[in-house]
Amino acid sequence: MNLPNKLTVLRIILIAVFAVFFLVEAIPYNYVIAAAVFAIAAFTDFLDGYLARKLNLVTNLGKFLDPIADKILVSTALIFLVTVHGVMIPVFGEICVAVIIARELMISALRQIAAARGIVMAADKSGKIKTFVQDICILLLIISCQFTSYGFFVYLYYTCAALLGVATLLTIYSAVHYLVANKEVLRN
């Protein structure tokens, strides 16, 4: 297993570490620590792809495992955030999270269909931009969990809501782009 693939596996392990810090409120500043773990995990997403391309270590395993690790990280964080009261704007937040997770499942299914036909679908630029915006949004939402009783929370709250809206629109765009670019996979 090469270094980029090891970083992808590390990201999967960090998801469990993130979950512990997010869910165990007895740990002082648990949300800040969870945000730091999430940021490190999200950074490995960038780093493994960069190293794979730079060092010519792109593998089919990496093309398959990297997007799955990203989807698990994002979905886990969003599901946890929906369960924290006062962090997401009611209804808007839940709808955005549902759209984001639905897109992730849909593209995963498309990748499985492609894989069954011997085609490996790597992430494209629209997916990478979507992931970056989602990661920033999620990071700010996690941090906001720690500071709900502070005055600046209102500004952070609306900033997160706006970013979540942008991330959702990018998610929809990315899904349409993937479907159009890979329409031959859906034939037959």
Residue pairs with C-beta under 8 A, 6 or more apart in sequence:
1 9
1 61
2 52
2 57
2 59
2 62
3 48
3 51
3 55
3 57
4 47
4 48
4 49
4 51
4 52
4 55
4 57
4 58
4 59
4 62
4 66
5 48
5 59
5 61
5 62
5 65
7 44
7 47
7 48
7 51
8 44
8 48
8 62
8 65
8 66
8 69
9 65
9 69
10 44
11 41
11 44
11 45
11 48
11 69
11 70
11 73
12 69
12 72
14 37
14 40
14 41
14 44
14 73
15 41
15 69
15 72
15 73
15 76
17 37
18 34
18 37
18 38
18 41
18 73
18 76
18 77
19 76
19 80
21 27
21 30
21 31
21 33
21 34
21 37
22 30
22 31
22 34
22 77
22 80
22 142
23 80
24 30
27 33
29 146
30 146
31 142
31 143
31 145
31 146
32 143
32 146
34 142
35 139
35 142
35 143
35 146
38 73
38 77
38 135
38 138
38 139
38 142
39 135
39 139
41 73
42 73
42 135
42 139
45 66
45 69
45 70
45 73
45 131
45 135
48 62
48 66
49 66
49 123
51 57
52 58
52 59
52 62
58 122
60 120
63 120
63 121
63 122
64 111
64 115
64 120
66 123
67 107
67 108
67 111
67 123
67 127
68 108
70 131
71 104
71 108
74 100
74 104
74 131
74 134
74 135
74 138
75 100
75 101
75 104
77 138
77 141
77 142
78 97
78 100
78 101
78 138
79 97
79 101
81 87
81 88
81 93
81 97
81 138
81 141
81 142
81 145
82 88
82 93
82 94
82 97
84 145
86 148
87 93
87 141
87 144
87 145
87 148
87 157
87 160
88 94
88 97
88 141
88 164
89 157
89 161
92 161
92 164
92 165
93 161
93 164
95 168
96 164
96 165
96 167
96 168
99 168
99 171
99 172
100 134
100 167
100 168
100 171
103 171
103 172
103 174
103 175
106 175
107 127
107 174
107 175
107 178
110 121
110 178
110 179
110 182
110 185
110 186
111 121
113 185
113 186
114 120
114 121
114 182
114 185
117 185
119 185
121 178
121 182
121 185
123 131
124 177
124 178
124 181
126 170
126 173
126 174
126 177
126 178
127 174
127 177
127 178
129 170
129 174
130 167
130 170
130 171
130 173
130 174
133 163
133 166
133 167
133 170
134 167
134 170
134 171
136 163
137 160
137 163
137 164
137 166
137 167
140 156
140 159
140 160
140 163
141 160
141 164
143 156
144 153
144 156
144 157
144 160
147 153
147 156
179 186
